[in-house]
Amino acid sequence: MPFNRGDRTYYVSDERLKAFKALSTEEKLRWAEELATFILLTRESGKPANQAQPGKPAPEK
């Protein structure tokens, strides 16, 4: 059975939210970029070998 992307939760404590709010704009942007990179890498590692990646043509069959 495939993973249901809507079936997940994530808890963030008030302390963590306050810590994020205290970051500078540059630090928040860096954090967002690092998170986006992480998500992209995890998505790419989960793809079947014959599936095309963004910017790359699909392998010949």
C-alpha positions as CSV (number, residue, x, y, z in Angstrom):
1,M,0.0,0.0,0.0
2,P,1.5,3.4,-1.0
3,F,2.2,6.1,1.6
4,N,-0.7,8.5,2.0
5,R,0.9,12.0,2.0
6,G,-2.0,13.4,3.9
7,D,-1.7,10.9,6.7
8,R,1.0,12.6,8.8
9,T,1.4,15.0,11.7
10,Y,4.2,17.1,13.1
11,Y,4.3,18.8,16.5
12,V,6.3,21.9,17.1
13,S,6.6,23.1,20.7
14,D,6.1,26.7,21.7
15,E,9.8,26.9,22.5
16,R,10.8,25.8,19.0
17,L,8.4,28.4,17.5
18,K,9.9,31.1,19.6
19,A,13.4,30.1,18.6
20,F,12.5,30.2,14.9
21,K,10.8,33.6,15.4
22,A,14.0,34.9,16.9
23,L,16.1,34.1,13.8
24,S,17.1,36.8,11.5
25,T,15.5,36.9,8.0
26,E,18.7,35.6,6.5
27,E,18.8,32.7,9.0
28,K,15.1,31.8,8.2
29,L,15.8,31.9,4.5
30,R,18.9,29.7,4.9
31,W,16.8,27.2,7.0
32,A,14.1,27.2,4.3
33,E,16.7,26.5,1.6
34,E,18.2,23.7,3.6
35,L,14.8,22.1,4.2
36,A,13.9,22.4,0.5
37,T,17.2,20.7,-0.5
38,F,16.6,17.9,2.0
39,I,13.1,17.3,0.7
40,L,14.4,17.3,-2.9
41,L,17.1,14.8,-2.0
42,T,14.7,12.5,-0.2
43,R,12.2,12.6,-3.1
44,E,14.9,11.8,-5.6
45,S,16.2,8.9,-3.6
46,G,12.8,7.3,-3.5
47,K,12.2,7.4,-7.3
48,P,12.5,4.2,-9.3
49,A,15.6,4.1,-11.5
50,N,13.7,4.4,-14.7
51,Q,11.7,7.5,-13.7
52,A,12.8,10.9,-15.2
53,Q,14.3,13.5,-12.9
54,P,13.6,17.2,-13.3
55,G,15.7,18.6,-16.0
56,K,16.9,15.1,-17.2
57,P,15.3,13.0,-20.0
58,A,13.8,9.7,-19.1
59,P,16.1,6.7,-19.8
60,E,15.5,4.8,-23.1
61,K,13.6,1.6,-22.8
